[in-house]
Amino acid sequence: MIMLFGLVGKHLKHSKSAELFTDYFQNKHQYYLFELNHIQLLPQLFEQFPDLKGFNVTIPFKESIIPFLNEIDYEAEKIGAVNTIKVLKKNEQSFYLKGYNTDYLGFLYAYKEVLQLEHRLAIILGTGGASRAVAYALEQLKIPFIYVSRTKTNNKTLIYQQLSKMTLRASLIINTTPVGMFPNVDDKLFLPNSLFINKSVAIDLIYNPSMTTFMKMAIENGCKAYNGYDMLKYQAIESWKIWELL
């Protein structure tokens, strides 16, 4: 039986999720892109697509979708963000939604080799839903980390203006922000060169474009750099493992 799945987000023209799942499904199932201007429009999605069996969630709804869920998986609750939802029908007019987070698994699997290296400190750029999944993954590996954001929210968060005044010997730098993502490929984070030390590893969760401004800066400063496409693939595989149990 052909089943319907999809991706819920705000700006999805850059997304390769549909392409990835279409190849993966080999015409056995369908995967649509569902653009919503506001998460409050989610109930209308089920009215329009009552046979929807599950969907992924992307920027900017990974956190704001949680109040719409009937149940949340342990890891997703710990992380505080959801990127995969299983849809169960209670009856013709009622749906039961369970949220999961496969982003942290995608991160662990995609960058397994570089994460196994001994890391003094990881810097996570951004404090959104994706950053929470990365932080959870780093906690599992016992890699210490700090966040960098536009605003200071707690003692584990620095603001970007502080970076030029500090010496942070980080061996792992992860961009979880959408800065530099298609179509705004020339946008860049204003980071000091001193943030990148030789032999550091830089990971950008963006996969479109495949070479981002963040990655270019990292390479110019002697780092190895990776984009987010492998993470996309692995989190998608984990999403399907959840859905195929329907």
N, C-alpha and C positions, 0 to 999 in steps of 0.2 A: 504494500500500500504506500502510495506517495504521500509523504508528510511535509508540512510547511514549517520552515524555521526562518529566522531573520536576524537583523541587527537593528537595534533602536539607538538613535543618537540624534544630534542636531545638524551637523554638517557632515554628510557622508560621501560626497563626491570623491574624496581622496581614498576611501576605504577599498581594500582589496579582499575583504572578508567574503563577499559574494562570489568573487572569482575563485577564491580558495575553496570554499565549500562546494561550489558547482563542480569543480574538478574532483573533489573528494567524494561527492555523492554519485557522480557518474549517471546523472539523470534519474536516479532512484528517488530523490527527494528534491524539494525546492528551497531556495534561500533568497529572501527579499531584503531590501534596504528600506527601513521605516524611519523617515525623517520626522521628528517632532520638534516643534518650536518650544513647547513646554511639556514637562513630564506630566502635568495635569491632564494632558490629552491621551494618556495611556489607555484609559477605559474605552475610548472610542476606537482604538486599534483592534480590540477584541470584538467590537460590534462589526467592524469592517472585515475582519479576518477571524471568524469564529473557530476555524480549524487550526489555528496556530498552535504548534506543539511545544515550541521553545524558542528563545531568542538570546542573543548576546546584547550587552549594553556597553556603550562607549561614551565618550565625552559629550555632554557634561553631566550625565545622569547616573553615574555609578554609585553615588551616595544618595541622591535625592529620590531614587526609585525604591529605597528600602521601606518607607512607610506603606507602599502599595503591596508589599509581600505578605503572604499568610504565614510563611515559614522561612527561616534563614539557616543555612548550613553553619556548622561550628566555625570553620575557618573564615567564612565570609563575615560572620558576626565579629570575630576577633579582629579582622582586618578593618571592618567598617566600610566596606565597599563591595559591590556586587557587579559581576560582568556576565554571568550566565544565569538564565532563568528557565526552569521547567514549568510548563503550563499543564495543569490537570483540570479537566472539566468536572465540576460537581453536578451540573445539569446544563440545560440549553442556555440559560442566562447567567450562570455563575461559574467563575474560574478560580482555581486554587493555584497560587504562584509560590514556588519555592526558589530562593536565590542561593547562588553559589559564587565562589571566586576561583576561577581557573588561571587568572593572571599570575598569581604567585608561583604556580606550578610551571606555567609557560616560561617564566623568568628563570627558575631553577634548572629546567631542562635545556633551555636554549643556550645558556651561558655556563653550563656545567664545568667545562674545562677551566675557564678563567676564574670561576668562583671557588674552585678547589685550591687556588693559589693562596698563599698566606697574605692576608690583607690587614694593614695597620688600621685603616680607616676608610669608610665609604662615605661619599657625599651624594646625597639625593637632591637633585634640583627639582623643586616643585613640591606641593603638599596636597595634591588632589587624590582622587581615587586610585590611580595607578601607582602613585608614590607609596600609598599604604600597603599595597600588595608587595612592592619591592622591599619595603621595610620588614614586612612579615617574613619574607624569604631570607633576608639577611639575618634576622633574629634566629631562624632555624639553623643557620650556618655559624652563628655566634660571631658575626662580623660587625664590629661597632660602626655606627653611622650617625651622621647629623643631617638635618634638612637645611636647605637654603630656599628662602621664599621672599616674596615682595614685602610681607609683613611678618613680624616676629610673633609667634603664637605661644611658644613655650621655651624652656631652657635648652631643648634639643634643636632649636631652629635659629639659624642666622639669617640676616637679610643680605641681599646682594651687595649693598654698599660696604658691608663689613669685610668682604673677601679680599679687597685690595690692601687692607690694613692688617691682614693676618697671614701667618704662615701655616698652612694646613697640609701636612705631608700625607695626603690621601693617595692610596694606591688604586682606588676604584671610584669613578665619577659617573653617575647615572642621571641622564636627563629624562624626567617623566613629564615635562611640560609639552604643550603643543607648539612651542615657538620653533619656527622653521619648517613646519609641516605644510604640505601642498594645500592651497596654492601660494601661500606666503613663504616661499622657499628661501627668500633672502633675509627674512627676519632672523635676528640672532640674539642670544642672551649676552649681556655685557659682562664677560668674565675676564679676570686678570690672567695673563699668561702664567703667572706664578702658581695658579691653581693646578696646572698640569705639570707634573714632574716626570722626568724621563722614566719610561717603562711602566707608567700608570696605564690602567685600562679604562677606556671610556665607552659607555653603552648609551645609545640613544634609543628610546622606545619607539620613536618615529621610524616608519619604514617607507614612507613616500614623502620626499625623495629618498632614494637608497643611500645617498651621500648628503648629509645635512651640514648646515653651517657649524653646528656643534662638533660634529665628527671631523670636519676639515680643520677646525682650530686645534682639536686634540692631536690629530696627526702631525700638524705643523709644529707642535710642541713635543714631538717624540713619543706619543702614546699609540697604543693599538686601539682601534675604534671599531665598534660593531653597531649595526642598526637593529631595528626591532622586528624584522620580518620573521626570524626564527621563533621569536617569542609568540608572534601572532599564530604561527603554525601549531606550536605545541599547545597553546591555550585552546585553540580550536579543536584539536584532537581530544583534549580533556573535556571540552564542552559536549562533544559528540558521545563520549562515554556516558555522560549523564543522561543525555536525551535518548540514547538507544535502549535504555532500560524502561522506557515508557510502556 
